[in-house]
Amino acid sequence: MSRGPLRAALGVLVFGGVLLGAAIAWQLRAEALPPVKDLPAAAAADIERGARLSRVGNCMACHTARGGPPYAGGRFIDTPFGRVVAGNLTPDAQTGLGLWSPEAFRRALHEGRSRDGRLLVPAFPYPHTTLMSDGDVAALYAYLRRLPPVTQPQPAQALRFPFNTQAALALWQILRFEPGRFEPDPARSAEWNRGAYLVNGPAHCAACHGSRDALGGLRHALGAAEMPDGRWFAPSLRDPAQAGLQHWPLARIVALLRDGTVADEQGHTTVMGPMAEVVQHSTQHWPADDLQAMAVYLKDLPVQAEPVAAFEAAPAAQIDLGQRVYRQHCADCHGAQGEGARSAYPPLAGNRAVLMDSAVNVIQAIVSGGFAPATAGHPQPYGMPPFRTLLSDAEIAAVSSYLRQSWGNRAGAVSALDVQRVR
């Protein structure tokens, strides 16, 4: 290359670097907002509306440490950005939101910026809450202000590089975040738009159900994704072979989200793991019209199949071991042919969770047990005991492979290493 084009290329790179640096510097420019003073009392209707929104977003689940005071933070959460610590949402002046004004709270949810001007790690779901209306944000703020204040210093974050730097978070926002508000689709019904708002905004379903790129940005909203800790798999809500609900009647979708389980002529489906927590703490408490709206939206999602690996048959010796383990520990509840027992134990033959390309949830159910949520519609759910200490990695791999390759099931084999990763 001659010197002329080389100098031109270098000039373009230098100019681009200067522009990017200027953009990052601009993104970092933000002042701390003053502490709140003389805040008028919120209306009871706004507080109740905020309480509903807090349940929609399942805020308490993340912002409550195990055994700790509700909403007081301190819970460690594994994310694509490292291990974060959920903040204290109570109105404590020292360690919580006591000094936060309504504007500071709105800025956090809509722009991803703290009261002191720092950029927030996008593990806090501001890429989703940015869609919330100003009225809903104000109502949520009013509810959190009514919580009992709890003084609880927060442990330090354990973010991985470079997300532990403000410059990297500024670049992330430039590349992966655009503040906005939910825009209704005029071609859709009010009910569909309400469901779209709830799913993509305050409920932030895509925070779990969505694959991410190398920078932690959302790549495929409402698609499949392995949880950051590798212990659960969030199935795609767009693929009927995973968790897609496109072929379900609306009433069946509502029943699953409300009760955590549904058993009818179409079969038996039960939620477990992180989704059981969502039903337990969130969706069972939603108003009926919001559940219906969510069902309308989820049912209407475009079908998009997830890639499936080529079928690999398990070795005959592993299947033989898996069959022995199954007969000894599983058949009494799930049936000799994996048929299950209606309204009690889900069938394993043709079960979507068993047949998914990822075997993580099957392994996790065997290792840690499977527990449906206790709900008003299903107050005494059956639970599956954990086999963590009873079965070896090889035995769990064998019975997992047996489940996935028996009674017409055709899914990949599971290795002892796969089990070890989940453990």
C-alpha positions in Angstrom: 0.0 0.0 0.0 1.4 3.4 -0.9 1.8 6.1 1.7 -1.2 8.1 0.6 -3.9 5.5 1.2 -2.1 4.3 4.3 -2.2 7.9 5.8 -5.9 8.2 4.8 -6.7 4.9 6.5 -4.8 6.0 9.7 -6.6 9.3 9.6 -10.0 7.6 9.4 -9.0 5.4 12.4 -7.7 8.3 14.4 -10.8 10.4 13.6 -13.1 7.5 14.5 -11.2 7.0 17.8 -11.6 10.7 18.6 -15.3 10.6 17.8 -15.8 7.5 19.9 -13.8 9.0 22.8 -15.9 12.1 22.6 -19.1 10.0 22.6 -18.0 8.2 25.7 -17.0 11.4 27.4 -20.4 12.8 26.6 -22.2 9.7 27.9 -20.2 10.0 31.1 -21.3 13.7 31.6 -24.0 13.7 34.3 -24.4 15.4 37.6 -25.6 14.0 40.8 -29.3 14.9 41.5 -30.1 16.6 44.7 -31.6 14.7 47.6 -35.4 14.6 47.9 -37.0 17.2 50.2 -40.5 17.8 51.4 -42.1 15.1 49.2 -45.9 15.3 49.3 -47.8 12.1 50.4 -48.7 9.8 47.5 -52.3 9.0 46.7 -53.4 5.6 47.9 -54.4 4.6 44.4 -50.8 5.3 43.2 -49.3 3.2 46.0 -51.6 0.3 45.1 -50.7 0.7 41.4 -47.0 0.6 42.4 -47.5 -2.5 44.5 -49.0 -4.2 41.5 -46.1 -3.1 39.3 -43.6 -4.4 41.8 -45.3 -7.8 41.6 -45.3 -7.6 37.8 -41.6 -7.0 37.8 -40.9 -9.5 40.6 -38.7 -6.8 42.2 -38.6 -8.4 45.6 -37.2 -11.7 44.3 -33.9 -10.1 43.2 -33.8 -7.4 45.8 -34.1 -9.6 48.8 -31.2 -11.7 50.2 -32.0 -15.2 51.4 -33.5 -14.8 54.8 -33.1 -11.0 54.7 -35.7 -8.2 54.9 -37.8 -7.8 51.8 -36.5 -5.3 49.2 -33.4 -4.6 51.3 -31.0 -5.9 48.7 -27.8 -7.8 49.3 -28.5 -10.8 47.0 -25.7 -11.9 44.7 -26.8 -12.6 41.2 -24.7 -14.1 38.4 -25.1 -12.2 35.2 -23.2 -11.8 31.8 -21.5 -8.8 33.4 -20.2 -10.7 36.4 -21.7 -11.2 39.9 -23.7 -8.2 40.9 -25.3 -7.3 44.2 -29.0 -6.2 44.1 -29.5 -2.8 45.7 -31.5 -1.8 48.7 -34.9 -0.5 47.5 -36.2 0.5 50.9 -36.4 4.3 51.7 -33.4 4.1 54.0 -31.3 7.4 53.7 -28.0 5.7 54.2 -28.1 2.5 52.2 -31.3 2.6 50.3 -33.4 5.0 48.2 -34.2 7.5 51.0 -32.4 10.4 49.3 -33.7 9.6 45.8 -36.1 12.0 44.3 -38.8 10.9 41.8 -36.6 12.3 39.0 -33.6 10.2 40.2 -35.7 7.1 40.3 -37.1 7.8 36.8 -33.6 8.4 35.5 -32.4 5.0 36.8 -35.3 3.1 35.1 -35.3 5.1 31.9 -31.7 6.0 31.4 -29.7 3.5 33.5 -28.0 6.1 35.7 -27.8 6.3 39.4 -28.7 9.3 41.6 -25.0 10.3 41.8 -24.7 10.2 38.0 -22.9 6.9 37.7 -23.9 4.6 34.9 -25.7 1.4 36.1 -24.7 -2.1 35.1 -27.3 -3.4 32.6 -27.9 -6.4 34.9 -30.4 -3.9 36.4 -33.1 -4.2 33.8 -33.2 -0.6 32.6 -33.0 -1.8 28.9 -36.6 -3.1 29.6 -37.9 -0.6 32.2 -37.0 2.2 29.8 -40.3 1.2 28.1 -42.4 1.9 31.2 -44.7 4.9 31.2 -43.8 7.9 33.5 -47.0 7.2 35.4 -46.1 3.6 36.1 -42.6 4.7 37.2 -44.0 7.3 39.5 -46.4 4.8 41.0 -43.6 2.2 41.6 -41.6 5.0 43.3 -44.6 5.8 45.5 -44.9 2.2 46.6 -41.2 1.8 47.4 -41.3 4.9 49.5 -43.9 3.3 51.7 -41.8 0.3 52.5 -40.2 0.1 56.0 -36.7 1.5 55.8 -33.9 -1.0 56.4 -30.3 0.0 57.0 -28.3 -2.7 55.3 -24.8 -1.9 53.8 -24.3 -3.6 50.5 -21.4 -6.0 49.7 -19.1 -4.9 46.9 -19.9 -5.9 43.3 -17.8 -8.6 41.6 -18.0 -7.3 38.0 -15.8 -8.8 35.4 -13.5 -6.5 33.3 -14.3 -4.2 31.6 -17.8 -3.8 33.0 -16.3 -2.7 36.3 -15.3 0.6 34.6 -17.6 3.6 33.8 -16.0 4.0 30.4 -17.0 0.5 29.4 -20.5 1.0 30.6 -20.7 4.2 28.6 -19.6 2.4 25.5 -22.1 -0.4 26.2 -24.9 2.1 26.3 -23.7 3.7 23.1 -23.7 0.4 21.3 -26.5 -1.6 23.0 -29.0 0.8 24.6 -31.5 3.3 23.4 -33.8 5.0 25.9 -37.4 5.1 24.9 -41.0 4.5 25.8 -43.4 1.8 24.8 -45.1 2.7 21.5 -48.4 0.9 21.0 -48.9 -0.8 17.6 -52.0 0.9 16.1 -52.7 -2.3 14.0 -53.1 -4.4 17.2 -55.8 -4.5 19.8 -55.5 -2.7 23.1 -55.3 -6.1 24.8 -52.4 -7.2 22.6 -50.6 -3.9 23.3 -51.1 -4.2 27.0 -49.5 -7.7 26.9 -46.6 -6.4 24.8 -46.0 -3.6 27.3 -46.1 -5.9 30.3 -43.9 -8.6 28.7 -41.2 -6.3 27.3 -41.4 -3.5 29.9 -42.0 -4.0 33.6 -42.0 -7.8 33.6 -38.8 -7.8 31.5 -39.3 -11.5 30.4 -36.4 -11.2 27.9 -33.9 -10.6 30.7 -34.0 -14.4 31.1 -35.7 -15.6 27.8 -33.2 -14.1 25.3 -29.8 -14.9 24.0 -27.0 -12.4 24.3 -24.0 -11.4 22.3 -20.4 -11.2 23.5 -21.0 -7.8 25.1 -24.0 -8.9 27.0 -26.4 -7.2 24.7 -29.8 -8.8 23.9 -29.5 -10.5 20.6 -32.7 -12.6 20.4 -35.5 -11.3 22.6 -37.8 -14.0 24.0 -35.6 -16.7 22.5 -33.7 -19.5 24.3 -30.8 -18.8 26.7 -28.8 -20.7 29.3 -28.8 -18.8 32.6 -25.4 -17.1 33.4 -24.6 -19.6 36.2 -25.3 -22.5 33.8 -27.7 -24.2 36.2 -30.9 -23.6 34.3 -32.0 -23.1 30.7 -34.6 -20.5 29.8 -36.5 -22.0 26.8 -37.6 -20.0 23.8 -41.0 -18.4 23.9 -41.0 -18.3 20.1 -40.4 -22.0 19.5 -43.4 -24.4 20.2 -40.9 -27.2 20.6 -39.5 -25.4 23.7 -41.8 -23.0 25.6 -43.7 -21.4 22.7 -47.5 -21.1 23.5 -48.7 -20.3 19.9 -50.8 -23.5 19.7 -52.3 -23.3 23.3 -55.8 -22.0 24.0 -55.7 -18.7 25.8 -57.4 -20.1 28.9 -54.6 -22.7 29.2 -51.9 -20.1 29.0 -53.6 -18.0 31.7 -54.0 -21.1 34.0 -50.3 -22.0 33.7 -49.2 -18.4 34.6 -51.8 -18.2 37.4 -51.6 -21.6 39.0 -48.1 -22.9 37.9 -49.6 -26.1 36.5 -52.3 -27.2 34.1 -53.6 -30.7 33.4 -56.3 -31.3 30.8 -57.0 -33.2 27.7 -53.9 -31.6 26.1 -51.6 -32.9 28.7 -49.9 -31.9 32.0 -47.5 -29.0 32.2 -45.9 -27.7 35.3 -43.4 -24.9 35.8 -40.3 -25.3 38.0 -37.0 -23.7 38.8 -36.7 -19.9 38.2 -40.1 -19.9 36.4 -41.7 -21.4 39.5 -40.4 -18.4 41.4 -41.9 -16.1 38.9 -45.3 -17.7 39.2 -44.9 -17.8 43.0 -44.0 -14.2 43.6 -45.4 -12.5 40.5 -47.8 -13.8 37.9 -50.2 -15.6 40.3 -50.9 -12.1 41.8 -51.6 -10.3 38.5 -55.1 -9.0 37.7 -57.0 -11.4 35.5 -57.1 -8.9 32.6 -53.3 -8.4 32.7 -52.8 -12.2 32.6 -55.2 -12.4 29.6 -53.3 -9.6 27.8 -50.0 -11.4 28.4 -51.4 -14.6 27.1 -52.8 -12.8 24.0 -49.3 -11.4 23.3 -47.4 -14.6 23.9 -49.7 -16.7 21.8 -49.2 -14.2 18.9 -45.4 -14.3 18.9 -44.0 -15.3 15.5 -42.8 -18.9 15.5 -39.1 -19.2 15.2 -37.5 -22.6 15.7 -34.3 -22.9 17.7 -31.3 -24.8 16.1 -31.1 -28.4 17.1 -27.9 -30.5 17.1 -27.7 -33.7 15.1 -29.1 -36.6 17.1 -26.6 -38.7 18.9 -27.7 -42.0 20.3 -26.5 -42.9 23.8 -24.4 -46.1 24.2 -26.5 -49.2 24.9 -24.7 -49.7 28.2 -25.7 -46.2 29.3 -29.3 -46.7 28.3 -29.4 -50.0 30.2 -28.1 -48.3 33.4 -30.5 -45.5 32.9 -33.4 -47.9 32.6 -32.4 -49.6 35.9 -32.2 -46.3 37.7 -35.5 -45.2 36.2 -37.3 -48.4 37.3 -35.9 -48.0 40.9 -36.4 -44.3 41.5 -38.8 -42.8 38.9 -41.4 -45.3 37.5 -43.6 -45.3 40.6 -44.5 -41.6 39.9 -43.9 -41.1 36.2 -45.1 -44.5 35.0 -43.3 -47.4 33.5 -43.8 -45.9 30.0 -43.2 -42.3 31.1 -47.0 -41.6 31.0 -47.1 -39.8 34.3 -50.3 -39.4 36.4 -52.8 -36.7 35.4 -52.9 -33.7 37.8 -50.1 -35.2 39.9 -46.9 -36.2 38.1 -46.1 -34.8 34.6 -45.5 -37.3 31.8 -42.0 -37.7 30.4 -42.9 -39.2 27.1 -43.2 -36.3 24.7 -42.4 -33.8 27.4 -41.0 -30.6 25.9 -38.6 -30.0 28.7 -37.2 -33.5 28.2 -36.9 -33.1 24.4 -35.2 -29.7 24.3 -31.7 -29.6 22.7 -30.3 -28.5 26.1 -30.5 -31.1 28.8 -29.7 -28.6 31.6 -33.2 -28.5 33.0 -33.6 -32.3 33.0 -30.3 -32.7 34.8 -31.2 -29.9 37.3 -34.6 -31.5 38.1 -32.9 -34.8 38.9 -30.0 -33.2 40.8 -31.9 -30.6 42.8 -35.5 -31.8 42.6 -38.5 -30.2 40.8 -40.9 -28.1 42.8 -43.9 -26.4 41.4 -45.0 -23.1 43.1 -47.8 -23.1 45.8 -50.6 -20.9 44.4 -54.2 -20.2 45.2 -55.3 -22.5 42.4 -52.8 -25.2 43.3 -52.0 -24.8 47.0 -50.4 -28.2 47.6 -48.3 -29.1 44.6 -46.4 -32.3 44.4 -42.6 -32.0 44.5 -39.9 -34.2 43.1 -37.2 -35.0 45.6 -33.5 -34.2 44.8 -31.2 -37.1 43.9 -28.0 -35.0 44.3 -26.5 -37.3 47.0 -28.2 -40.5 46.0 -27.1 -40.8 42.4 -23.6 -40.4 40.9 -22.9 -38.2 37.9 -22.8 -41.3 35.7 -26.2 -42.5 37.0 -27.8 -39.1 36.5 -26.4 -38.9 33.0 -27.6 -42.4 32.3 -31.2 -41.9 33.4 -31.3 -38.5 31.7 -30.2 -40.2 28.4 -32.8 -42.9 29.0 -35.6 -40.3 29.4 -34.5 -38.5 26.3 -34.3 -41.6 24.1 -37.3 -43.7 25.3 -41.0 -43.9 24.5 -40.6 -42.2 21.2 -38.4 -39.4 22.6 -35.5 -38.4 20.4 -33.0 -36.0 22.0 -29.3 -36.1 22.5 -27.4 -38.2 25.0 -26.1 -36.8 28.3 -22.6 -37.3 29.6 -21.3 -37.3 33.2 -19.4 -34.1 32.4 -22.7 -32.5 31.5 -24.0 -33.4 34.9 -20.9 -32.2 36.7 -21.2 -28.8 35.0 -24.8 -28.4 36.4 -23.8 -29.5 39.8 
